[in-house]
């Protein structure tokens, strides 16, 4: 195996112009770590924060004046190429997906190393692109919602920023946990939110959710730039507010004011990536209850463009980079299917899958009833 790899490295905080694709050494492994040949990655809000070095706590972790964590990328899919001596449950050659610890160099590279507790085997029916879109965004949504609602509880959940990467997963996960979902998004994403399963959708460009009388058991702000006091007005008596993104103001208020003024009923989610949650998300995907909404797939050499596209805030769903694609190949593949936006195709696929599952369940129940009736009649 070669000693070097290509990676998108940034040596100064700033913009995507600081991302340079160059040779660096392949990282060595500790006993509990695996090395993965990267197939696909996706862009997350954390990548933008690390690139710019904002808000301030980022620099406490990554370096005050220049980044020492200088490769972005917080999730990935790929193939295990080597393992530490204490890694169990995996083999070289396994297709996996997972997250990168916040204090590790990231996945925007040919290879990435992570602890084995941060990965899960990729199901055969899940593409590498879908797998790369899931870890950070879907685990964030899962941990924010699951902690505050119980299955079959019929909780009223408001998701602010329902059309983004985290938000589109949050709508589906809340539905899988039997919640009544209200989604907040822009005009062009209203129909998408409905197709994902939201019972009510509020177009924030036409109506302010903060002027409505409805109260919620859980308000999850996946995006936005609103005061914590505005969100408090939306909560029922025992309601909880959680944010995992948005502006620096929104996150800082939740981290500081939420703890000391609102007794942790209003908080910022600190994501804890783990294999168990990835396995649960895989099971939802297999059941057709969780389908990644991918806004666009970029080729490897277009990675800076992908980051810029995400930063513009107009993506519906996840932005993915396929490291096996060159720009020319990707352009040819896209030209074969230009009738609908990719995110729209994915949402329609989600609806078809849900319908197929419902049909199969109904048919199975009918067959079981026929058998039961035949047995009863034969015994009569």
Secondary structure, DSSP 8 states (H G I E B T S, - for coil): --SEEEEEE-SSSSSGGG-EEEEEE-----TTEEEEEEEEEE--HHHHHHHHT-SHHHHHHH-SSS-SS-B--SEEEEEEEEE-TT--S--TT-EEEEE--TTS--SSBSEEEEEGGGEEE--TTS-HHHHHHHHHHHHHHHHHHHTT--TT---EEEEESTTBHHHHHHHHHHHHTT-EEEEEE-GGGHHHHHHHT-SEEEETTT--GGGS---EEEEEESS----HHHHHTTEEEEEEEEE--S-HHHHHHHHHHHHHTSTTSEEE------HHHHHHHHHHHHTTS----EEEEEEGGGHHHHHHHHHTT--SBEEEEETT--HHHHHHHHHT--SS-HHHHHHHHHHHHHHHHHHHHHHHHHHHHHHHHHHHHHH-
